[in-house]
Amino acid sequence: MAIFLPEYKVAYMAVPKAGCSSVKAALAHLDSRVTIPPAEDITVMTWHKIYPTTRFRQRRWNRFTDFYRFTVVRDPARRMMSVYTNRVVHFRDLHSSWKMQTDPNYAHLSKDPDPDFFFQNLRDYMKAASVIKHHCLGTQLFIGPHPLQYDRVYRTEDMGELAHDLSRIVGKPVEMPRENSSDIKLSLGDLAPKTIDAIRPMLDEEYAHLSDYFENPL
């Protein structure tokens, strides 16, 4: 199901690692159905529990044809790099993988891999850890195929415009807090050529789907 605010006729499809924590936080503060917990109890997971990220379903999306429908997308390479810096390094998600702890088929996978090892073995990591798979799945699964059915597709660098547009629609100021950001920076240029070759097919597919918004650097 889409994330929607019936009182404002706004509907949003979230993409993992594409500003969705920030957008969900902003929408939760507008949603009269949501009770915001005390500040000391709020974590980034608060917003994901309120609004779980779901996959695109055409029949369900058709319910919102008279809503302001939007999504936020991120440069595919930056999105992929953030899976490593945020989920692997910051949250240490691989240490919680049951398969990596118990299944000998994944014994070769390090729980604290360097970027090259992680991306060269990304397919295996996606099989071993559902949270890695969720954050690496293609954008099309979350926002649908072409032609995209949105009033506006924002890039993550357009979050200020999104806040402005939502403020106009709801009739009051909307803040777009920066949630779940990482202090660790990683780019394609930091990876070995062999690593880039390993992830090239996934990135090519993503850039093709988002060709109206991002240029493929590979």
Phi, psi and omega in degrees: 000141176293159171275121186218150177243099185298328183291337180247356181055054177239135179226139187224135171252123185270146174241125178303138180063030176225053177072013188291330178297318181293316181294317179298320178298316180296316181292323180299324180286347177262339190278115182293345179278349186256133172259113181285126180290167176304149185305323183290345180262356185275130170232177179298331181288343178305314185288327180284334175286325178290315183232085177299144176281128182237164178278157181291132174229116187304314183300319180288323180294331179297341178294342189247028183296336179260013176263164167281108186257128182215164173213170178232129180240159183232149175310124187304319180294316179294322178298315181295318179298326181290337175299319179290307186293324185269307187278321183277311184276307186288306183271347178054045184298332183294337178288347179258004182285117179295319181296319181291337179275334190236337187263118181297341178295342181245017182295337181281352183270127177283144175279345178230064184284155169282167185302318182295315179297318181299310185284331175291338179244026187300319181301318179292321178296324178293327177286327185277333186225113183298328181292326176292316178301314182303317185278349179256350182301150183299146181301326182303327180296336184257335182241356176094168181278174173288148355284138181293138188251071183222150172289329177204133171254112180267146168271160181300332178284356179258018185299328177296320177294322177298315178299319179296315181294318178295323178300319179294319183290317185271347176081021176202160184299137177242126176264142179243083183294150177271105183254149171057038176275160181240139177279346182274131181249137179213137179226169178303326181295343178275352185262153177289152178306321179298324180292316179298321177298325182292324184261356183304315181300319179294317181291321178301318180295319180293315180294328177295318180292327184251030186296339178285348188237335183218147177262133180290120182276354185272000000 
